[in-house]
Amino acid sequence: MSTPGLDIGGGVMVPVESIVCVVPWQEALKSRSNRDLVSSLRARGKMTVIGDSDHRSLVICNNEIYLSFLSPATISLRARRL
């Protein structure tokens, strides 16, 4: 049986079990640890930017991160519907 994927914006699907947390992008930027994580994963090609509009969520997964235009609340609602 396959694990359901969660659409985190723009049709980008990630396995639900790989999601560690979803945080508001502007809040994530306030933490030095988060900024370091983003910089490190971006440098290693492990960051995917979804869309080109204002980004609202940082989706942290096991080995990569996503910058999404969807709000954390929207992503959470989609996860609960699975």
Residue frames as qw, qx, qy, qz and C-alpha x, y, z in Angstrom:
[[0.000, 0.890, 0.456, 0.000, 0.00, 0.00, 0.00],
 [0.434, 0.396, -0.022, 0.809, 1.43, 3.39, -0.95],
 [0.244, -0.488, -0.428, 0.720, 1.62, 6.32, 1.41],
 [0.241, 0.869, 0.424, 0.082, -0.63, 9.25, 0.54],
 [0.444, 0.159, 0.037, 0.881, 1.00, 12.33, -0.83],
 [0.081, -0.792, -0.407, 0.447, 0.15, 15.80, 0.38],
 [0.405, 0.663, 0.256, 0.575, -0.16, 18.65, -2.13],
 [0.432, -0.571, -0.239, 0.656, 1.82, 21.50, -0.55],
 [0.180, 0.810, 0.011, -0.559, 1.12, 23.89, -3.42],
 [0.302, 0.652, -0.498, -0.485, 1.55, 24.02, -7.16],
 [0.927, 0.185, -0.227, -0.236, 0.82, 20.31, -7.46],
 [0.280, 0.506, -0.759, 0.300, 3.98, 19.41, -5.53],
 [0.875, -0.350, -0.198, -0.270, 3.29, 16.19, -3.62],
 [0.112, 0.518, -0.763, 0.370, 5.29, 15.01, -0.62],
 [0.593, -0.238, -0.769, 0.015, 4.79, 11.83, 1.39],
 [0.488, -0.765, -0.104, -0.407, 2.93, 12.71, 4.58],
 [0.863, -0.453, -0.090, 0.205, 5.28, 10.67, 6.77],
 [0.665, 0.219, -0.052, 0.712, 8.30, 12.66, 5.53],
 [0.054, -0.775, -0.061, -0.627, 6.94, 15.98, 6.86],
 [0.459, -0.107, -0.591, 0.654, 8.63, 17.05, 10.09],
 [0.044, -0.650, -0.467, 0.598, 6.85, 20.39, 10.48],
 [0.258, 0.643, 0.406, 0.596, 5.30, 23.31, 8.64],
 [0.318, -0.572, -0.307, 0.691, 6.11, 26.79, 9.91],
 [0.271, 0.937, 0.198, -0.095, 5.19, 30.29, 8.76],
 [0.714, 0.435, -0.010, 0.548, 8.01, 31.52, 6.51],
 [0.032, 0.801, -0.157, 0.576, 8.39, 34.91, 8.20],
 [0.717, -0.637, 0.203, -0.197, 8.51, 33.26, 11.62],
 [0.955, 0.019, 0.063, 0.289, 11.09, 30.73, 10.40],
 [0.505, 0.649, -0.111, 0.558, 13.37, 33.57, 9.31],
 [0.344, -0.839, 0.183, -0.379, 13.54, 34.88, 12.89],
 [0.866, -0.424, 0.262, 0.047, 15.40, 31.78, 14.08],
 [0.043, 0.741, -0.630, -0.230, 19.12, 31.54, 13.38],
 [0.495, -0.124, 0.860, 0.028, 18.85, 27.74, 13.40],
 [0.633, 0.578, 0.499, -0.128, 16.17, 27.85, 10.71],
 [0.331, 0.886, -0.223, -0.237, 18.17, 30.33, 8.62],
 [0.196, -0.560, 0.789, 0.160, 21.22, 28.06, 8.88],
 [0.600, 0.164, 0.782, -0.042, 19.11, 25.04, 7.90],
 [0.572, 0.762, 0.237, -0.188, 17.69, 26.85, 4.87],
 [0.150, 0.846, -0.461, -0.222, 21.13, 28.04, 3.78],
 [0.364, -0.373, 0.848, 0.092, 22.66, 24.59, 4.16],
 [0.608, 0.322, 0.725, -0.041, 19.92, 22.73, 2.31],
 [0.469, 0.846, 0.046, -0.250, 19.73, 25.38, -0.42],
 [0.006, 0.748, -0.622, -0.232, 23.50, 25.06, -1.00],
 [0.347, -0.176, 0.917, 0.084, 23.13, 21.26, -1.31],
 [0.329, 0.030, -0.628, -0.705, 20.24, 21.53, -3.76],
 [0.180, -0.294, -0.925, 0.159, 17.73, 20.20, -1.22],
 [0.154, 0.472, 0.401, -0.770, 15.38, 23.19, -1.30],
 [0.172, 0.426, 0.720, 0.521, 12.43, 23.50, -3.66],
 [0.133, 0.292, 0.191, -0.928, 10.71, 26.86, -4.13],
 [0.220, 0.495, 0.828, 0.144, 7.09, 26.48, -5.17],
 [0.150, 0.889, 0.420, 0.106, 5.63, 29.30, -7.22],
 [0.456, 0.240, -0.039, 0.856, 6.94, 32.79, -7.58],
 [0.291, -0.773, -0.222, -0.517, 4.47, 34.64, -5.39],
 [0.268, -0.643, 0.476, -0.537, 4.85, 35.62, -1.75],
 [0.585, 0.027, -0.804, 0.106, 5.95, 32.59, 0.21],
 [0.549, -0.570, 0.071, -0.607, 4.05, 31.80, 3.36],
 [0.904, -0.361, 0.178, -0.145, 5.27, 28.39, 4.58],
 [0.168, 0.582, -0.796, 0.010, 8.48, 26.52, 5.15],
 [0.959, -0.090, -0.033, -0.266, 7.76, 22.79, 4.89],
 [0.084, -0.631, 0.766, -0.083, 10.54, 20.85, 6.58],
 [0.959, 0.066, -0.171, -0.218, 10.82, 17.21, 5.52],
 [0.911, -0.323, 0.134, 0.219, 13.29, 14.47, 6.42],
 [0.675, -0.153, 0.314, 0.650, 15.97, 15.39, 3.89],
 [0.234, 0.325, 0.370, 0.838, 14.70, 18.47, 2.11],
 [0.055, 0.520, 0.450, -0.725, 12.67, 21.63, 2.53],
 [0.206, 0.554, 0.617, 0.519, 10.02, 23.38, 0.48],
 [0.011, 0.278, 0.187, -0.942, 9.08, 27.03, 0.36],
 [0.097, 0.497, 0.823, 0.258, 5.36, 27.22, -0.41],
 [0.120, -0.264, -0.129, -0.948, 2.94, 30.00, -1.22],
 [0.582, -0.510, -0.555, -0.305, 0.23, 28.21, 0.80],
 [0.343, -0.657, 0.365, -0.563, -0.32, 29.14, 4.43],
 [0.045, 0.209, -0.934, 0.287, 0.54, 26.62, 7.16],
 [0.526, 0.155, 0.538, -0.640, -3.18, 26.48, 8.00],
 [0.732, 0.423, -0.211, -0.490, -4.07, 25.47, 4.44],
 [0.435, 0.386, -0.814, -0.002, -1.40, 22.77, 4.37],
 [0.185, -0.095, 0.838, -0.505, -2.62, 21.49, 7.75],
 [0.671, 0.265, 0.261, -0.641, -6.21, 21.39, 6.52],
 [0.691, 0.428, -0.487, -0.319, -5.15, 19.40, 3.45],
 [0.207, 0.308, -0.901, 0.225, -3.24, 16.95, 5.66],
 [0.398, 0.024, 0.690, -0.604, -6.27, 16.39, 7.90],
 [0.729, 0.340, -0.014, -0.593, -8.40, 15.54, 4.84],
 [0.409, 0.400, -0.801, -0.175, -6.19, 12.58, 3.90]]
